[in-house]
């Protein structure tokens, strides 16, 4: 699930995830809740977010956003 969301780049709906991994929405919603909790507690440079109703995306941790944006501009 994490790999699918990460590789997408765009938000991925729970329906789309369910079609890829052939899991019903009830079980998938529980798994997504567990994953959101896991990533909320992590200390990585990015986090998993529910960006709209049942759509998920990895995004830069807000604690690092300013630094990443500034450094990305200097790489260009």
Secondary structure by P-SEA (a helix, b strand, c coil): caaaaaaacccccaaaaaaaccccaaaaaaaaaaaaaaaaaccccbbbbcccccbbbbbcccccaaaaaaaaaaac
